[in-house]
């Protein structure tokens, strides 16, 4: 959620504002300077921001709940993913072991087959050699004696030789037959063994291929399980980070709500205090009016008692005229301390205090001093200070063109002056010097003629200018 940037305020500006405006709000003045936002307007603005901040806080809270729900769902899937990854890893390990066993069996079968083939070749060689030896021996016998043992015996010179030749011939035949039979058997056995080894080798080769296929499938499953686990772990990390960001945002939203609520509560107290003082002021004004009315009634009664009884009409007329020209109810002005100088060379036409308002036709507090200058005559700064506002009639509520100057702390009091109903401004901002022309007398706002309405405000409250002049 975007947050507006906070403006930096200079120490000088803070001091001026604190001296002239903030203190005015804190004191609950009857009405503040035109430059100082009205507490009621401030409260409306703060309450609007407070409402927005509460909406932001609610939305952030909902987002945080959703984030926690997603995180909980992800974390619930993680054990299964990790278990599946472990099972896939175990299956891969088993498949790898079986594959290694198949490879070992294949290698052993091949070695046995190679040995059998070697033995078969050696036996075959021996058979061939034996066959050649027997054939050679038989040839010699045939060449010497003819074919068959009988032929050998018949050719003997004496009976003993005859017997010897018969035995030799039979021996040669037996030896030949035995050797041939043994060689034939050995060859058959070797061929059978070779065939068995070839079959075993093929079977082992097929088993090796099967185990290799299973190992490949196990590795693929293990990689897939690992990827799923990593994906869930990454998602968990991202969701945990997002939840942490939302927690921080919620704390910031809550802090903003608390801050705005505190401002709203403070402004509420200021408005309550202002209303209380306004009631006290109105009661004082009402009491002053009642006392003035009583004095006028007493005066008319005394006049009626002292006048001849036949001059009733004249007495009534005197009473009516006396009501219009009642004596000034204001107390005597205090002595001037010389802190401020007069803002105009024109004569004073009305002092600070209760007066009968010429437009509203009621007794009310006249919160300043009027100088009866001609329109366009210069208006001077009563003392050095900083202009904190120069406002048009639309923003001053009857004061017309108005300038407000902050003079800082005087006699332990934050002092400001206002210059009202101006025809125009000579300056609108910045620092001004004592006696500098700041504007010109006019009759803007609620006014019956050209004059300067000059006010002095101590801690924001209107006071009699004569106490500072």
TORDRENKOL-551956 format. One record per residue: x, y, z of N, C-alpha, C in turn. Coordinates in pm, whole numbers, padded with zeros to 5 digits, always signed. Each point is the difference from the previous one (the first is absolute). Layout:
<rs>
XYZXYZXYZ...
</rs>
This chain:
<rs>
+00085-00116+00000-00085+00116+00000+00088+00122+00000-00011+00086-00095+00081+00120-00008-00027+00093+00115+00107+00061+00041-00011+00098+00108+00044+00136-00053-00076+00114+00036+00041+00131-00047+00130+00042+00064+00084+00069-00076+00128+00047+00054-00024+00110+00099+00081+00002+00104-00015+00100+00105+00088+00119-00032-00059+00119+00002+00077+00119-00031+00092+00036+00115+00118+00051-00038+00092+00050+00101-00037+00143+00032-00001+00033+00126-00036+00135+00045+00120+00060+00071+00037+00120-00038+00116+00063+00061-00027+00033+00145+00110+00010+00079-00016+00031+00143-00062+00137+00019+00035+00094-00090-00055+00135+00011-00152-00002-00022-00042-00074-00103-00144-00008-00029-00074-00067+00114+00062-00105+00058-00066-00067+00112-00013+00095+00118+00103+00080+00024-00005+00092+00114-00109+00105-00020-00008+00055-00122-00101+00102-00027-00140-00057+00012-00018-00117-00061-00133-00062+00006-00037-00038+00141+00097-00053+00075-00028-00038+00138-00035+00119+00085+00068+00112-00025-00022+00119+00083-00134+00065-00029-00036+00005-00128-00118+00078-00036-00127-00081-00019+00014-00126-00044-00119-00075-00039-00029-00118+00090+00100-00087+00021-00025-00121+00079-00040+00034+00141+00067+00102+00057-00035+00042+00136-00143+00051+00004-00040+00065-00111-00138+00049-00009-00099-00115+00010+00028-00109-00072-00089-00116+00007+00000-00060+00138+00120-00013+00061+00011-00062+00131-00074+00081+00106-00006+00133-00018-00066+00085+00099-00151+00004-00019-00049-00054-00114-00144+00000-00024-00054+00139-00020+00066+00084-00083-00042+00137-00021-00139+00004-00063-00067+00117+00018-00135+00015-00052-00005-00021-00149+00091+00060-00075+00015-00032-00142+00143+00028-00036+00057-00083-00084+00142+00008-00030+00024+00095-00115+00131+00022-00030+00034+00082-00116-00054-00066-00125-00016+00080-00101-00046-00056-00127+00103-00096-00057+00133+00021+00035+00104-00089-00051-00002-00135+00070-00057-00006+00118+00000-00124+00078-00128-00077-00031+00012-00124-00050-00122-00076-00032-00090-00014+00122-00127+00014-00026-00096-00014+00109+00005-00142+00056-00003-00018+00132+00005-00135+00058-00110-00092-00053-00118+00059-00026-00108-00083-00052+00035-00054-00139+00059+00090-00084+00043-00045-00133+00113-00102+00012+00093+00029+00095+00109-00095+00022-00054-00137+00041-00098+00001+00089-00055-00128+00048-00068-00075-00115-00072+00074-00086-00064-00067-00114+00106-00065-00089+00109+00075-00025+00107-00054-00084+00065-00122+00064+00028+00011+00131+00063-00112+00071-00093-00121+00004-00130+00025+00025-00095-00112+00004-00012-00066-00137+00010+00081-00108-00002-00059-00133+00121-00090-00023+00117+00050+00041+00121-00081-00013-00009-00124+00090-00059+00019+00118-00014-00112+00092-00089-00109-00061-00108+00043-00065-00088-00098-00066+00076-00075-00109+00077+00074-00081+00078-00065-00106+00103-00095+00060+00065+00043+00109+00102-00084+00063-00062-00128+00056-00122+00011+00055-00066-00120+00051-00036-00096-00114-00039+00057-00116-00027-00085-00117+00128-00071-00043+00111+00077-00003+00129-00061-00036+00036-00110+00098-00021+00026+00129+00033-00099+00103-00086-00125-00018-00129+00020-00031-00090-00115-00021+00045-00082-00121+00033+00071-00108+00043-00072-00121+00132-00073+00024+00093+00066+00070+00127-00065+00030-00021-00122+00089-00092+00011+00096-00029-00113+00087-00057-00117-00080-00091+00030-00093-00057-00106-00085+00109-00064-00086+00086+00084-00056+00111-00054-00082+00090-00088+00085+00024+00042+00124+00087-00079+00088-00064-00135+00033-00133+00000+00024-00070-00126+00026+00010-00092-00121-00019+00057-00120+00011-00081-00122+00141-00055-00016+00099+00085+00031+00140-00045-00011+00028-00114+00096-00051+00012+00123+00019-00108+00098-00070-00129-00046-00118+00015-00061-00072-00118-00049+00080-00071-00109+00053+00080-00095+00081-00060-00106+00127-00064+00057+00062+00068+00097+00121-00054+00059-00029-00130+00075-00114-00003+00071-00038-00122+00072-00022-00115-00097-00067+00028-00115-00023-00104-00100+00131-00052-00056+00092+00091-00028+00130-00042-00054+00076-00084+00101+00000+00044+00125+00072-00076+00103-00063-00138+00022-00132-00010-00019-00066-00130+00015+00044-00097-00110+00035+00054-00118+00043-00086-00110+00146-00040+00012+00078+00078+00074+00144-00026+00006+00037-00137+00057-00060-00045+00114+00038-00133+00052-00021-00112-00101-00114+00005-00072-00027-00102-00102+00103+00005-00111+00034+00125-00042+00099+00014-00106+00136-00051+00045+00037+00032+00123+00129-00046+00052+00000-00152+00016-00113-00058+00046-00009-00145+00013+00010-00067-00136-00070+00059-00100+00005-00056-00135+00142+00009-00056+00068+00112+00027+00137+00016-00048+00092-00103+00066-00022-00025+00131+00082-00099+00071-00027-00140-00054-00129-00032-00024-00034-00132-00054+00060-00019-00139-00009+00106-00082+00058-00008-00134+00151-00017+00007+00062+00069+00095+00145-00014+00018+00036-00142+00043-00081-00057+00093+00025-00138+00044-00019-00098-00117-00105+00025-00078-00025-00087-00116+00116+00008-00099+00052+00121-00018+00115+00017-00089+00122-00075+00053+00021+00007+00133+00112-00071+00062-00014-00151-00019-00124-00051+00022-00026-00144-00018+00024-00041-00145-00053+00081-00092+00017-00031-00142+00148+00004-00038+00071+00093+00058+00144+00008-00028+00071-00126+00050-00039-00048+00120+00060-00123+00054-00030-00120-00087-00128-00012-00042-00038-00112-00086+00074+00006-00134+00015+00121-00051+00072+00016-00126+00146-00042+00015+00060+00044+00112+00140-00038+00025+00014-00152+00011-00098-00066+00068+00003-00147+00012-00012-00065-00139-00090+00055-00082-00018-00056-00135+00127+00016-00082+00065+00114+00014+00126+00021-00073+00105-00100+00046+00007-00021+00134+00098-00095+00053-00029-00143-00051-00131-00038+00001-00036-00134-00049+00032-00013-00149-00028+00108-00073+00031-00002-00144+00150-00016-00023+00079+00075+00075+00146-00011-00015+00049-00140+00037-00057-00059+00107+00040-00134+00041-00037-00103-00106-00122+00011-00054-00043-00094-00104+00089+00012-00123+00034+00121-00034+00087+00019-00116+00138-00061+00025+00051+00020+00124+00131-00058+00033-00005-00152-00007-00107-00060+00055-00014-00146-00006-00010-00049-00144-00076+00075-00079-00013-00041-00139+00132+00011-00072+00072+00107+00027+00132+00014-00063+00093-00114+00040-00006-00039+00131+00085-00110+00047-00042-00131-00066-00131-00021-00010-00048-00124-00064+00043-00007-00146-00008+00116-00066+00042+00003-00139+00150-00030-00012+00077+00052+00098+00145-00027-00001+00027-00150+00022-00075-00055+00101+00017-00144+00027-00041-00083-00120-00110+00044-00065-00048-00073-00117+00104+00000-00111+00065+00112-00017+00103+00009-00104+00119-00089+00035+00038+00005+00131+00113-00085+00040-00033-00148-00017-00119-00042+00039-00043-00141-00013-00008-00040-00145-00058+00092-00078-00009-00029-00143+00138-00019-00060+00095+00081+00048+00138-00013-00050+00059-00134+00040-00028-00038+00129+00050-00129+00047-00063-00116-00078-00130+00011-00025-00069-00105-00076+00063-00013-00138+00022+00114-00059+00061-00004-00135+00137-00065+00003+00079+00036+00102+00135-00059+00012-00009-00150+00025-00091-00038+00093-00016-00144+00030-00046-00076-00122-00095+00064-00072-00053-00067-00119+00112-00021-00103+00084+00095-00013+00110-00012-00095+00099-00108+00044+00026-00006+00135+00093-00103+00050-00055-00139-00022-00127-00018+00031-00062-00134-00019+00000-00038-00147-00035+00100-00080-00004-00028-00145+00138-00038-00050+00101+00064+00050+00138-00032-00043+00041-00138+00045-00034-00030+00126+00035-00133+00053-00073-00108-00077-00124+00020-00025-00077-00099-00075+00055-00018-00140+00043+00108-00058+00057-00010-00135+00125-00086-00004+00081+00022+00104+00123-00078+00007-00034-00148+00013-00098-00030+00084-00038-00140+00018-00051-00058-00130-00087+00077-00068-00054-00050-00126+00109-00024-00105+00096+00097+00002+00107-00015-00099+00087-00122+00029+00021-00023+00129+00088-00111+00038-00074-00134-00002-00118-00008+00044-00065-00130+00021-00126-00019-00081-00047+00105-00058-00129-00012-00069-00111+00038+00091-00120-00014-00047-00116+00043+00078-00044-00113+00091-00034+00032+00122-00059-00095+00096+00105-00075+00078-00040-00041+00118+00091-00070+00090+00032-00139-00049-00093-00053-00072+00021-00137-00052+00112+00002-00103-00001+00097-00084+00105+00010-00101+00134+00014+00066+00009+00076+00109+00126+00018+00073+00043-00133+00059-00094-00075+00055+00034-00126+00066+00045-00104-00100-00064-00004-00116+00032-00102-00100+00143+00016-00049+00045+00118-00005+00135+00024-00050+00106-00026+00104-00032-00054+00119+00099-00022+00105+00083-00125-00033+00125+00001+00042+00093-00109-00027-00019-00116+00095-00040+00028+00123-00017-00107+00098-00122+00030+00083-00046-00094+00079-00123+00021+00077+00011+00115+00097+00118+00015+00065+00015+00112+00097-00014+00134-00069+00064+00011-00114-00011+00129-00072-00142+00024-00046-00062-00112-00040-00138+00012-00044-00088+00060+00110+00018-00055+00123-00079+00051+00113+00031+00146+00027+00129+00033-00003+00040+00140+00029-00061+00095-00101+00004-00041-00127-00055+00089-00105-00151+00014+00014-00064-00113+00043-00145+00009+00019-00034+00099+00114+00073-00011+00109-00025+00090+00115+00027+00145-00037+00110+00022-00074+00035+00136-00040-00109+00059-00089-00045-00084-00097-00103+00052-00091-00129+00034+00073-00039-00085+00093-00123+00027+00076+00019+00123+00089+00121+00012+00056+00027+00116+00086-00009+00130-00077+00056-00003-00117-00006+00122-00084-00145+00033-00033-00076-00101-00031-00142+00027-00031-00076+00052+00119+00025-00066+00116-00071+00048+00122+00039+00144+00033+00131+00024-00012+00048+00136+00033-00060+00103-00094-00004-00037-00123-00057+00093-00099-00147+00027+00028-00072-00109+00026-00145+00016+00026-00024+00082+00127+00078-00029+00106-00018+00072+00127+00032+00149-00015+00110+00023-00072+00037+00142-00019-00105+00075-00078-00049-00065-00101-00104+00068-00081-00127+00025+00079-00036-00104+00081-00123+00015+00081+00015+00114+00101+00118+00003+00065+00025+00107+00102-00001+00137-00063+00067+00005-00115+00004+00131-00068-00139+00044-00044-00078-00093-00045-00137+00033-00044-00085+00049+00117+00015-00074+00116-00076+00040+00119+00042+00139+00049+00132+00019+00002+00049+00132+00048-00050+00112-00090+00004-00026-00128-00047+00103-00092-00148+00029+00018-00076-00107+00021-00145+00019+00021-00027+00079+00127+00076-00037+00106-00018+00074+00126+00036+00147-00016+00108+00025-00070+00041+00139-00018-00101+00078-00083-00050-00067-00104-00103+00068-00082-00123+00029+00084-00041-00099+00084-00117+00020+00087+00025+00114+00099+00119-00005+00060+00033+00108+00095+00000+00136-00068+00057+00006-00118+00002+00128-00075-00140+00048-00028-00087-00097-00040-00139+00040-00028-00069+00054+00126+00026-00071+00113-00062+00045+00126+00052+00139+00037+00131+00018-00015+00057+00131+00033-00052+00109-00092-00017-00033-00126-00057+00099-00093-00142+00037+00040-00077-00102+00040-00138+00027+00044-00001+00085+00126+00092-00038+00093+00009+00078+00125+00043+00143-00029+00095+00013-00092+00046+00134-00035-00112+00083-00060-00082-00062-00087-00114+00072-00058-00100+00038+00108-00028-00095+00089-00095+00028+00108+00051+00113+00089+00131-00009+00031+00060+00106+00084-00003+00133-00073+00026-00002-00132-00004+00123-00078-00140+00060+00000-00102-00088-00016-00139+00048+00003-00033+00059+00138+00046-00068+00106-00024+00051+00136+00067+00136+00020+00122+00011-00054+00072+00127+00010-00077+00111-00069-00051-00029-00121-00078+00101-00074-00126+00038+00078-00068-00100+00060-00122+00028+00078+00033+00088+00121+00108-00036+00071+00038+00079+00118+00040+00141-00039+00066+00012-00115+00040+00133-00048-00122+00085-00030-00103-00062-00059-00124+00072-00029-00069+00043+00129-00003-00093+00098-00060+00035+00129+00078+00110+00069+00133-00005-00010+00083+00104+00062-00027+00136-00064-00013+00002-00134-00031+00125-00069-00135+00056+00044-00100-00091+00011-00133+00044+00044+00005+00051+00144+00078-00069+00086+00011+00043+00140+00068+00136+00010+00103+00020-00081+00067+00130+00001-00092+00111-00048-00079-00029-00105-00097+00100-00050-00101+00035+00108-00053-00103+00069-00098+00024+00108+00063+00078+00113+00126-00032+00033+00069+00070+00109+00023+00147-00036+00042+00024-00126+00019+00139-00045-00131+00078+00004-00109-00064-00044-00130+00066+00002-00044+00031+00143+00021-00094+00091-00037+00023+00141+00086+00111+00060+00130+00002-00035+00088+00105+00051-00043+00137-00051-00036+00005-00129-00046+00128-00056-00127+00048+00068-00093-00091+00025-00124+00038+00068+00029+00050+00141+00091-00069+00069+00035+00043+00135+00065+00139-00003+00093+00020-00095+00066+00131-00010-00100+00109-00035-00095-00032-00089-00103+00099-00037-00083+00040+00122-00041-00099+00078-00079+00029+00121+00082+00077+00102+00127-00037+00015+00085+00072+00096+00022+00145-00044+00019+00020-00131+00012+00138-00051-00129+00077+00021-00113-00065-00028-00130+00064+00021-00020+00034+00147+00038-00091+00089-00012+00027+00143+00085+00120+00039+00123+00006-00053+00088+00113+00032-00060+00131-00050-00051+00000-00125-00060+00122-00055-00124+00041+00079-00083-00098+00035-00122+00032+00075+00033+00046+00142+00103-00057+00059+00043+00046+00133+00047+00144-00006+00078+00033-00104+00047+00137-00018-00117+00095-00024-00096-00043-00084-00117+00085-00028-00081+00022+00128-00016-00104+00081-00074+00014+00126+00072+00096+00093+00134-00007+00003+00077+00092+00084-00019+00144-00046+00002+00021-00133-00023+00135-00054-00140+00051+00038-00098-00088-00008-00137+00040+00036-00011+00029+00150+00073-00077+00082-00001+00030+00144+00058+00138+00026+00110+00032-00071+00060+00134+00015-00097+00107-00047-00066-00027-00114-00097+00098-00052-00117+00018+00097-00044-00110+00061-00110+00010+00096+00042+00081+00122+00125-00024+00047+00047+00080+00114+00006+00148-00036+00046+00030-00124+00007+00140-00042-00140+00059-00013-00094-00077-00057-00138+00048-00010-00060+00023+00139+00028-00092+00093-00052+00015+00136+00061+00123+00067+00132+00021-00026+00065+00118+00058-00063+00128-00055-00029+00000-00131-00062+00117-00060-00141+00022+00056-00076-00109+00015-00134+00011+00057+00009+00056+00142+00094-00052+00080+00015+00047+00138+00038+00147+00003+00093+00039-00091+00043+00139-00004-00114+00093-00038-00074-00039-00105-00113+00083-00043-00110+00004+00106-00020-00113+00070-00099-00002+00106+00040+00096+00112+00131+00000+00032+00049+00091+00103-00020+00146-00042+00028+00030-00130-00022+00136-00049-00149+00037+00009-00084-00094-00040-00144+00026+00005-00046+00026+00143+00050-00082+00093-00036+00018+00142+00048+00136+00051+00122+00039-00041+00054+00128+00044-00085+00116-00053-00036-00009-00129-00083+00105-00059-00139+00003+00064-00051-00117+00036-00129-00004+00069+00007+00077+00132+00109-00021+00074+00016+00073+00127+00013+00150-00024+00076+00035-00107+00014+00143-00032-00136+00061-00032-00079-00072-00081-00132+00051-00036-00091+00009+00122+00009-00099+00088-00080+00006+00122+00041+00118+00086+00131+00023+00012+00048+00113+00081-00040+00133-00064+00009+00004-00134-00040+00123-00069-00148+00027+00020-00081-00105-00009-00143+00017+00021-00029+00046+00144+00078-00058+00095-00021+00041+00140+00032+00150+00018+00113+00043-00056+00036+00141+00013-00096+00090-00076-00049-00052-00113-00098+00078-00075-00127+00018+00082-00041-00105+00069-00118+00013+00087+00025+00102+00111+00122-00003+00057+00032+00096+00106-00001+00142-00055+00059+00017-00120+00001+00133-00062-00141+00049-00029-00079-00090-00057-00138+00040-00031-00077+00034+00126+00026-00077+00106-00067+00032+00127+00043+00137+00051+00133+00031-00014+00049+00131+00045-00061+00112-00082-00007-00024-00134-00060+00102-00086-00147+00018+00033-00067-00114+00020-00143+00008+00034-00020+00074+00132+00087-00029+00097-00011+00070+00128+00027+00148-00016+00101+00035-00084+00031+00142-00023-00117+00071-00068-00062-00069-00093-00116+00060-00067-00114+00022+00097-00019-00104+00084-00110+00014+00097+00028+00114+00098+00127+00010+00044+00034+00110+00092-00015+00135-00069+00042+00007-00128-00014+00126-00073-00147+00034-00018-00079-00102-00034-00144+00025-00015-00061+00047+00131+00048-00059+00112-00053+00040+00131+00038+00144+00031+00128+00036-00033+00042+00139+00025-00083+00097-00082-00026-00037-00125-00081+00088-00086-00142+00011+00054-00053-00112+00048-00136+00003+00056-00003+00086+00126+00102-00013+00084+00005+00083+00121+00010+00148-00036+00081+00030-00103+00015+00139-00041-00133+00055-00050-00070-00081-00079-00129+00048-00050-00100+00017+00114+00005-00086+00098-00092+00011+00114+00029+00125+00080+00133+00028+00020+00034+00122+00076-00044+00124-00077+00018-00005-00132-00041+00115-00081-00151+00017+00006-00072-00108+00002-00146+00009+00003-00048+00057+00134+00067-00037+00108-00043+00049+00131+00031+00149+00015+00108+00047-00060+00038+00140+00018-00069+00093-00099-00062-00049-00105-00063+00083-00103-00144+00030+00040-00060+00117-00050-00141+00030+00027-00089-00108-00058-00113-00023+00065-00092-00108-00040-00065+00027-00134-00006+00129-00044-00067+00033-00127+00090-00022-00119+00130-00025+00024+00096-00012-00111+00033-00146-00029-00106-00080-00002+00018-00144-00018+00059-00033-00136-00054+00068-00103+00049-00026-00136+00146+00034-00014+00037+00117+00060+00140+00042-00006+00088-00099+00072-00049-00051+00117+00079-00099+00075+00019-00126-00082-00108-00044-00069+00012-00122-00080+00101+00019-00110-00004+00122-00061+00095+00027-00108+00140+00001+00052+00017+00058+00120+00133+00005+00061+00048-00140+00030-00094-00082+00046+00038-00138+00032+00047-00073-00125-00076+00020-00111+00039-00067-00123+00136+00046-00047+00022+00135+00004+00130+00050-00047+00110-00041+00094-00036-00009+00131+00103-00042+00096+00045-00142-00026-00094-00089-00045+00039-00138-00028+00100-00007-00113-00016+00091-00098+00090-00005-00115+00135+00059+00033+00008+00091+00099+00127+00066+00032+00041-00037+00141-00008-00126+00034+00036-00047+00134+00148+00020+00024+00038+00021+00125+00142+00020+00031+00081-00125-00032+00130+00018-00030+00090-00110-00035+00017-00092+00120-00032-00130-00016+00009-00091+00113+00141-00055+00022+00098+00037-00086+00133-00057+00009+00077+00060+00117+00086-00079+00066+00083+00051+00109+00109+00091-00056+00067+00078+00083+00107+00089-00049+00116-00082-00056+00068+00059-00101+00110-00071-00066+00123-00003+00089+00078-00112-00007+00125-00006+00077+00105+00091-00061+00104+00027+00078+00108+00085-00052+00082-00079-00100+00057+00072-00097+00077-00063-00105+00140-00032+00048+00050-00117-00045+00137-00040+00037+00100+00032-00109-00049+00039-00119+00090+00033-00108+00060-00118-00073-00050-00120+00021+00052-00116-00074-00032+00013-00148-00121+00050-00032-00043+00018-00138-00017+00147-00031+00011+00036-00126-00032+00136-00043-00133-00001-00074-00061+00115-00014-00129+00008-00068+00016-00042-00145-00095-00078-00053+00011-00046-00138-00046+00103-00102-00057+00112+00048-00051+00102-00093+00009+00137+00066+00013+00104-00083+00002+00137+00051-00141+00057+00016-00100-00077-00042-00138+00047+00007-00049-00003+00144-00100+00080+00031-00056+00000+00136-00074-00131+00030-00009-00031+00128-00071-00122+00043-00149+00031+00004-00078-00088-00067-00144+00021-00005-00076-00095+00091+00063-00108+00043-00068-00095+00088+00106-00081+00074-00021-00014+00133+00096-00072+00082-00042-00147+00017+00088-00076+00063-00026-00141+00033-00106-00007+00110-00095-00093-00011-00099-00020+00105-00139-00019-00057-00098-00004+00087-00139-00016-00042-00048+00127-00070-00073-00021-00108-00058+00116-00070-00125-00046-00073-00082+00094-00034-00121-00027-00076+00039-00005-00147-00011-00122-00058+00049-00019-00137-00090+00074-00098+00057+00082-00089-00082+00081-00090-00071-00080-00107+00051-00119-00032-00063-00082-00105-00095-00103+00061+00050-00074+00101-00079-00106+00060-00100+00052+00105+00016+00129+00040-00095+00064+00093-00009-00077+00132+00116-00051+00047+00004-00068+00129+00125+00041+00074-00005-00011+00132+00121+00023+00078+00089-00124-00012+00125+00020-00032+00093-00111-00015+00142+00050+00024+00090-00093+00018+00139+00036+00026+00065+00052-00127+00056+00120+00009+00082+00054-00108+00144-00039+00034+00054-00099-00074+00125-00067+00042+00125+00075-00039-00011+00126-00051+00119+00074-00039-00020+00149+00014+00083+00075-00071-00005+00146+00003-00013+00050-00143-00095+00091-00026-00022+00052-00134+00069+00136-00017+00070+00013-00115+00063+00126-00038-00073+00052-00122-00054+00124+00010-00086+00056-00105+00083+00062-00111+00085-00080-00067+00082+00051-00109-00075-00001-00131+00044+00084-00091-00061+00004-00133+00044-00123-00079-00088-00044-00091+00036-00114-00084+00127+00031-00078+00092-00094+00003+00126+00017-00071+00112+00054+00086-00031+00046+00123+00106+00050+00088+00083-00117+00051+00130+00022+00028+00089-00113+00034-00031-00059+00137+00029-00130+00008-00010-00074+00126+00140-00051+00033+00045+00022+00126+00137-00033+00039+00002-00120+00094+00112-00077-00008+00019-00111+00092+00021+00056+00140-00076-00050+00098+00010+00051+00137+00133-00038+00065+00066-00104-00049+00132-00040+00050+00059-00098-00102+00129-00026+00013+00065-00095-00089-00057-00140+00024-00004-00079-00107-00052-00135+00013-00008-00069-00135-00070-00113-00003-00012-00079-00122-00148-00011-00039-00029+00027-00126-00137-00014-00049-00033-00149-00009-00103-00041+00072-00038-00141-00005-00124-00024-00086-00068+00110-00040-00108-00016-00098-00034+00136-00058-00044-00001-00126-00054+00117-00069-00114-00053-00084-00122+00011+00053-00115-00072-00056-00103+00095-00062-00073-00047-00102-00106+00079-00062-00128-00009+00081-00100+00081-00036-00126+00000+00076-00070-00136+00005+00015-00080-00104-00069-00129-00003+00050-00096+00106+00116+00029+00061+00058-00091+00097+00002+00055+00142-00054+00119+00022+00016+00063+00132-00130+00018+00076-00113-00036-00056-00126+00006+00073-00041+00138+00046+00005+00101-00088-00044+00135+00034+00113+00098+00022+00123-00048+00018+00113+00090+00024+00054+00063-00128-00048-00045-00117+00050+00055-00124+00144-00042-00024+00072+00082-00077+00142-00026-00018+00070+00012+00135+00076-00103+00037+00055-00004+00135+00146-00046-00003+00082+00066+00082+00139-00041+00022+00015-00036+00147+00071-00111+00027+00031-00042+00137+00151-00005+00014+00054+00067+00104+00145+00003+00024+00029-00064+00136+00097-00091+00001+00046-00063+00124+00121+00078+00050-00010+00055+00123+00109+00079+00058+00083-00079+00099-00026-00129+00012+00075-00082+00094-00050+00019+00143+00086-00029+00095-00037+00006+00141+00034+00138+00055-00100+00067+00052+00015+00130+00064-00061-00008+00140+00079+00042+00099-00048-00006+00140-00046-00141+00038+00070-00100-00053-00037-00137+00032-00124-00050-00071-00048+00078-00100-00124-00036-00070+00027-00005-00150-00060-00097-00067+00008-00006-00146-00091+00108-00056+00061+00100-00064-00075+00118-00043-00010+00004-00152-00119+00029-00049-00024+00017-00143-00096+00116-00019+00006+00062-00119-00091+00109-00034-00068-00030-00133-00125+00051-00015-00072-00018-00126-00044+00136-00052-00003+00013-00134-00034+00125-00068-00109-00036-00100-00121+00060+00020-00118-00049-00070-00069+00108-00084-00083-00047-00096-00078+00085-00093+00091+00077-00096+00122-00051-00025+00095+00071-00085-00052+00012-00143+00038+00112-00062-00032+00018-00141+00089-00089-00087+00129-00009+00037+00095-00083-00074+00121-00027+00089+00086-00091-00047+00119-00038+00075+00123+00068-00060+00091+00043+00087+00131+00046-00045+00100-00116+00004-00014-00088+00096+00080-00123+00009-00096-00114+00036+00042-00123-00030-00087-00114+00027+00069-00109+00082+00134+00006+00009+00072-00104+00073+00137+00051+00042+00065-00083+00081+00136+00032+00041+00008+00085+00125+00121+00048+00029+00025+00080+00120-00027+00147-00030-00061+00069+00094-00025+00145-00014+00059+00072+00120+00034+00126-00020+00059+00082+00106-00104+00090+00064+00028+00042+00119-00089+00093+00072-00016+00127-00083-00124+00041-00025-00029+00121-00075-00002-00019-00150+00027-00120-00049-00002-00026-00145-00144+00000-00051-00021+00057-00120-00133+00000-00060-00032-00143-00046-00111-00053+00047-00038-00137-00034-00129-00006-00081-00078+00110-00003-00125+00001-00074-00062+00139+00004-00128+00005-00046-00068+00129-00011-00142-00012+00050-00044+00107+00067-00133+00001+00062-00107-00022-00108-00103-00080+00037-00109-00025-00093-00129-00025+00075-00097-00061-00070-00130-00029+00062-00050-00137-00047+00096-00095-00021-00039-00135-00044-00056-00079+00117-00079-00104-00032-00061-00082+00104-00124+00066+00057-00032-00034+00125-00116+00059+00067+00040+00136+00057-00027+00105-00075+00044+00135+00037-00099+00103-00053-00015+00112+00077-00093+00107-00041+00072+00118-00062+00135-00004-00003+00076+00110-00057+00149-00026+00016+00081+00087-00061+00145-00017+00003+00052+00012+00143+00071-00100+00046+00065+00004+00131+00092-00122+00012+00090+00005+00097+00087-00113+00032-00047-00060+00132-00034-00128-00001-00032-00072+00123+00128-00073+00044+00059+00045+00110+00129-00050+00048-00022-00084+00127+00054-00122+00002-00016-00088+00116+00137-00043+00052+00007-00018+00131+00117-00064+00062-00049-00127+00068+00080-00110-00019-00040-00130+00055+00114-00056+00083-00030-00025+00126+00096-00060+00092-00034-00148+00016+00092-00085-00042-00026-00144+00000-00127-00034-00076-00028+00078-00106-00114-00025-00084-00128+00069+00043-00005+00058+00120-00122+00061+00051+00002+00151-00025-00109+00057-00055-00004+00146-00022+00011+00075+00134+00090+00100+00004+00017+00084+00120-00002+00145-00043-00016+00090+00094-00007+00143-00029+00136+00049-00054+00006+00056-00123+00128+00047-00055+00064+00107+00084-00080+00076+00077+00055+00110+00078+00100-00049+00105-00011-00125+00038+00095-00055+00097+00137-00026-00060+00011+00002-00135+00126-00027-00067+00054+00121-00076-00084+00107-00012+00041+00120-00076+00068+00102+00091
</rs>
